[in-house]
Amino acid sequence: MPVIQSEDELRRETSHRIAGIAGSPPKILVVDDNKENRSVIVDLLASLGSKLREATNGREGLNIALEWNPDVIITDLR
């Protein structure tokens, strides 16, 4: 992704649409206690072809991560 130096550049760059992910689909674990937050992220990433798992808390997320070995873990801060 390009480095954005100013807000004006950010507005111009976000007009492009991501059509998919090159190579094999990444395994992504989404950890959030809020179902709606997880849903937004999962729906977006699923449309790009990612393999997804969800967890509702840190303990569950850790167990899934140890078993499934995701490429990326997205989590909230609380």
MODELLER restraints for C-alpha pairs under 7 A, 6 or more apart:
rsr = mdl.restraints
at = mdl.atoms
rsr.add(forms.Gaussian(group=physical.xy_distance, feature=features.Distance(at['CA:4:A'], at['CA:10:A']), mean=6.02, stdev=0.5))
rsr.add(forms.Gaussian(group=physical.xy_distance, feature=features.Distance(at['CA:19:A'], at['CA:48:A']), mean=6.65, stdev=0.5))
rsr.add(forms.Gaussian(group=physical.xy_distance, feature=features.Distance(at['CA:20:A'], at['CA:48:A']), mean=4.60, stdev=0.5))
rsr.add(forms.Gaussian(group=physical.xy_distance, feature=features.Distance(at['CA:20:A'], at['CA:49:A']), mean=6.69, stdev=0.5))
rsr.add(forms.Gaussian(group=physical.xy_distance, feature=features.Distance(at['CA:21:A'], at['CA:48:A']), mean=6.33, stdev=0.5))
rsr.add(forms.Gaussian(group=physical.xy_distance, feature=features.Distance(at['CA:25:A'], at['CA:49:A']), mean=6.03, stdev=0.5))
rsr.add(forms.Gaussian(group=physical.xy_distance, feature=features.Distance(at['CA:25:A'], at['CA:50:A']), mean=4.93, stdev=0.5))
rsr.add(forms.Gaussian(group=physical.xy_distance, feature=features.Distance(at['CA:25:A'], at['CA:51:A']), mean=6.30, stdev=0.5))
rsr.add(forms.Gaussian(group=physical.xy_distance, feature=features.Distance(at['CA:26:A'], at['CA:50:A']), mean=5.35, stdev=0.5))
rsr.add(forms.Gaussian(group=physical.xy_distance, feature=features.Distance(at['CA:26:A'], at['CA:51:A']), mean=6.06, stdev=0.5))
rsr.add(forms.Gaussian(group=physical.xy_distance, feature=features.Distance(at['CA:26:A'], at['CA:71:A']), mean=6.00, stdev=0.5))
rsr.add(forms.Gaussian(group=physical.xy_distance, feature=features.Distance(at['CA:27:A'], at['CA:50:A']), mean=6.22, stdev=0.5))
rsr.add(forms.Gaussian(group=physical.xy_distance, feature=features.Distance(at['CA:27:A'], at['CA:51:A']), mean=4.70, stdev=0.5))
rsr.add(forms.Gaussian(group=physical.xy_distance, feature=features.Distance(at['CA:27:A'], at['CA:52:A']), mean=5.87, stdev=0.5))
rsr.add(forms.Gaussian(group=physical.xy_distance, feature=features.Distance(at['CA:27:A'], at['CA:70:A']), mean=4.81, stdev=0.5))
rsr.add(forms.Gaussian(group=physical.xy_distance, feature=features.Distance(at['CA:27:A'], at['CA:71:A']), mean=5.19, stdev=0.5))
rsr.add(forms.Gaussian(group=physical.xy_distance, feature=features.Distance(at['CA:27:A'], at['CA:72:A']), mean=6.59, stdev=0.5))
rsr.add(forms.Gaussian(group=physical.xy_distance, feature=features.Distance(at['CA:28:A'], at['CA:50:A']), mean=6.90, stdev=0.5))
rsr.add(forms.Gaussian(group=physical.xy_distance, feature=features.Distance(at['CA:28:A'], at['CA:51:A']), mean=6.14, stdev=0.5))
rsr.add(forms.Gaussian(group=physical.xy_distance, feature=features.Distance(at['CA:28:A'], at['CA:52:A']), mean=4.98, stdev=0.5))
rsr.add(forms.Gaussian(group=physical.xy_distance, feature=features.Distance(at['CA:28:A'], at['CA:53:A']), mean=6.50, stdev=0.5))
rsr.add(forms.Gaussian(group=physical.xy_distance, feature=features.Distance(at['CA:28:A'], at['CA:70:A']), mean=5.48, stdev=0.5))
rsr.add(forms.Gaussian(group=physical.xy_distance, feature=features.Distance(at['CA:28:A'], at['CA:71:A']), mean=5.97, stdev=0.5))
rsr.add(forms.Gaussian(group=physical.xy_distance, feature=features.Distance(at['CA:28:A'], at['CA:72:A']), mean=4.86, stdev=0.5))
rsr.add(forms.Gaussian(group=physical.xy_distance, feature=features.Distance(at['CA:28:A'], at['CA:73:A']), mean=5.78, stdev=0.5))
rsr.add(forms.Gaussian(group=physical.xy_distance, feature=features.Distance(at['CA:29:A'], at['CA:52:A']), mean=5.84, stdev=0.5))
rsr.add(forms.Gaussian(group=physical.xy_distance, feature=features.Distance(at['CA:29:A'], at['CA:53:A']), mean=4.91, stdev=0.5))
rsr.add(forms.Gaussian(group=physical.xy_distance, feature=features.Distance(at['CA:29:A'], at['CA:54:A']), mean=5.70, stdev=0.5))
rsr.add(forms.Gaussian(group=physical.xy_distance, feature=features.Distance(at['CA:29:A'], at['CA:70:A']), mean=6.20, stdev=0.5))
rsr.add(forms.Gaussian(group=physical.xy_distance, feature=features.Distance(at['CA:29:A'], at['CA:72:A']), mean=6.32, stdev=0.5))
rsr.add(forms.Gaussian(group=physical.xy_distance, feature=features.Distance(at['CA:29:A'], at['CA:73:A']), mean=4.72, stdev=0.5))
rsr.add(forms.Gaussian(group=physical.xy_distance, feature=features.Distance(at['CA:29:A'], at['CA:74:A']), mean=6.18, stdev=0.5))
rsr.add(forms.Gaussian(group=physical.xy_distance, feature=features.Distance(at['CA:30:A'], at['CA:38:A']), mean=6.46, stdev=0.5))
rsr.add(forms.Gaussian(group=physical.xy_distance, feature=features.Distance(at['CA:30:A'], at['CA:53:A']), mean=6.36, stdev=0.5))
rsr.add(forms.Gaussian(group=physical.xy_distance, feature=features.Distance(at['CA:30:A'], at['CA:54:A']), mean=4.88, stdev=0.5))
rsr.add(forms.Gaussian(group=physical.xy_distance, feature=features.Distance(at['CA:30:A'], at['CA:55:A']), mean=6.29, stdev=0.5))
rsr.add(forms.Gaussian(group=physical.xy_distance, feature=features.Distance(at['CA:30:A'], at['CA:73:A']), mean=5.95, stdev=0.5))
rsr.add(forms.Gaussian(group=physical.xy_distance, feature=features.Distance(at['CA:30:A'], at['CA:74:A']), mean=4.83, stdev=0.5))
rsr.add(forms.Gaussian(group=physical.xy_distance, feature=features.Distance(at['CA:30:A'], at['CA:75:A']), mean=5.91, stdev=0.5))
rsr.add(forms.Gaussian(group=physical.xy_distance, feature=features.Distance(at['CA:31:A'], at['CA:54:A']), mean=5.89, stdev=0.5))
rsr.add(forms.Gaussian(group=physical.xy_distance, feature=features.Distance(at['CA:31:A'], at['CA:55:A']), mean=4.69, stdev=0.5))
rsr.add(forms.Gaussian(group=physical.xy_distance, feature=features.Distance(at['CA:31:A'], at['CA:56:A']), mean=5.79, stdev=0.5))
rsr.add(forms.Gaussian(group=physical.xy_distance, feature=features.Distance(at['CA:31:A'], at['CA:57:A']), mean=6.15, stdev=0.5))
rsr.add(forms.Gaussian(group=physical.xy_distance, feature=features.Distance(at['CA:31:A'], at['CA:58:A']), mean=6.88, stdev=0.5))
rsr.add(forms.Gaussian(group=physical.xy_distance, feature=features.Distance(at['CA:31:A'], at['CA:61:A']), mean=5.95, stdev=0.5))
rsr.add(forms.Gaussian(group=physical.xy_distance, feature=features.Distance(at['CA:31:A'], at['CA:74:A']), mean=6.10, stdev=0.5))
rsr.add(forms.Gaussian(group=physical.xy_distance, feature=features.Distance(at['CA:31:A'], at['CA:75:A']), mean=4.57, stdev=0.5))
rsr.add(forms.Gaussian(group=physical.xy_distance, feature=features.Distance(at['CA:31:A'], at['CA:76:A']), mean=6.79, stdev=0.5))
rsr.add(forms.Gaussian(group=physical.xy_distance, feature=features.Distance(at['CA:32:A'], at['CA:38:A']), mean=6.02, stdev=0.5))
rsr.add(forms.Gaussian(group=physical.xy_distance, feature=features.Distance(at['CA:32:A'], at['CA:55:A']), mean=6.54, stdev=0.5))
rsr.add(forms.Gaussian(group=physical.xy_distance, feature=features.Distance(at['CA:32:A'], at['CA:56:A']), mean=5.23, stdev=0.5))
rsr.add(forms.Gaussian(group=physical.xy_distance, feature=features.Distance(at['CA:32:A'], at['CA:57:A']), mean=6.03, stdev=0.5))
rsr.add(forms.Gaussian(group=physical.xy_distance, feature=features.Distance(at['CA:32:A'], at['CA:75:A']), mean=5.78, stdev=0.5))
rsr.add(forms.Gaussian(group=physical.xy_distance, feature=features.Distance(at['CA:32:A'], at['CA:76:A']), mean=5.60, stdev=0.5))
rsr.add(forms.Gaussian(group=physical.xy_distance, feature=features.Distance(at['CA:33:A'], at['CA:56:A']), mean=4.47, stdev=0.5))
rsr.add(forms.Gaussian(group=physical.xy_distance, feature=features.Distance(at['CA:33:A'], at['CA:57:A']), mean=5.58, stdev=0.5))
rsr.add(forms.Gaussian(group=physical.xy_distance, feature=features.Distance(at['CA:42:A'], at['CA:52:A']), mean=6.98, stdev=0.5))
rsr.add(forms.Gaussian(group=physical.xy_distance, feature=features.Distance(at['CA:55:A'], at['CA:61:A']), mean=5.03, stdev=0.5))
